[in-house]
């Protein structure tokens, strides 16, 4: 099952949303904050929109190589690293998502793990470069 988590991370690292869709169950849930998205189309559209919006507002946005951490045989943390540059200022943002994979090898649940320290650091970067007040 770790291979599924690895494929998920790599597909998102490379903006290969079609590959991501194939890893998700038809009723996969993605919980991000107070929002829950259901199904591969909605989930991958969210990932793609996040990438498009980020690249529109920043001078440069690059994804690092994801890292997989096993919790047990069916649950994994995927650690992501994003490299942001705007107005000559660089920021590294880290986040993680928890995947639950069923016995058929499909991801049935994605949970975005909110890290307040990382979020506050990202907000401070956005303030510093004038993207938020």
N, C-alpha and C positions, 0 to 999 in steps of 0.2 A: 504493500500500500504506500510505502514511502516514495516509490517511483511515481505514483499518481500525484503526490504532493510536489515532487520535484518538477514534473511536467507542468503542473499548474504555475509554479513560480517562474519557470523558464518561459512559458507562453506569455505571461504578463510582462516579464522583463523585456520581451521582444515585441510587445504590442500585437501578438498573434491571437487575436480574440476568437478567431474561428477554431483554433486549437483549444483554447480555454473552454469554449462552449461544449466541445466533445467530451470533456472531463466531468461535466456537471450533470446530475440527474435532472430529469424533466421537471421535478418539483423542488429542486435545490433552493434553499433559502439563504439569502445574504443579509445579515443583520449589521447595519452600520448606523451607529447612534440610535435614534428613535425610529429609524426607517427600516423596513424589511422589504427586500425585493425577492420575487419568486420567479424562478425559471431562468434558463441559460440566456435567452434573448435580453431580458431586462437587466440581468446581472452584468453581462458583457457590455451592454449599452452604457451602463453606469461607469464601468472601468474605462471605456473608450472616451466617453464625454469628459471624464476627469483628466485624461491625457490631453485631449484637444484644448480644453479650457486652460490647463496649466501651461501648455506651449503657446497659447495666445497671449497670456498675461505676463509671462516671464521671458527674458531674453534667451535663456537656455534652460532646458529641463531634460535630464538624463536619468535613466534607471540604472541602478547598480545590479549586481548579481544577487538574486535571492538566496537565502539560506534556509534549510529545512531542519526543524528540531522535532524529533519524535516525542510525543506525550505517551502514547501507547500504540497498539497495533492498528488503530483506526482513527486516531486523532494526531494532528501535527500542527505546529506553529510554522508559518511561513514568514520569515523576516525579510522585509524589503528596505532598500536604501535608495533614496532619491537625492540627486544632486541638482540644486537649484542655483541659478545665477541671474541676477537682475541688477542693472546699473553698476556693474563691476563688483558687486558684493556676492559672495558665495555662501551657500548654506547646505548642510547635509541633514536631511530629514530621514528618520527611521520610523517604521511602523511594522506592526505584525498583525497577521490574521490567523485565526484558528480554523482548521479544516476538519470536518468529520467525513470519513469515507465509509461507504457501505460495503457489504461482502461482495457485491458485483463490481467493485472498483470504481464506483461513481461518487463524486463529492455530493453530499446531501445537505451540508450546512457549512457556511462561511461566516465567521464572526470577526468583525473588525475589533481589535483590542485597543481601546482608547487609552493612550498614555498622556496624561496631563502635562508632564514635563516636556515631552516632544511637541505637543500641541502648542504650549506656551512659547516654546522656542521658535516654532514656525510662525506663530502670530507676531512675535517680536521681529523676526526677519521681514515679514510683510510690512510691518510698521516702518521699519528702518528704510525700506526701499520705496515707501509711499503707496503701497498697494492697499493698505487699510489704515484707518485712523485710530 
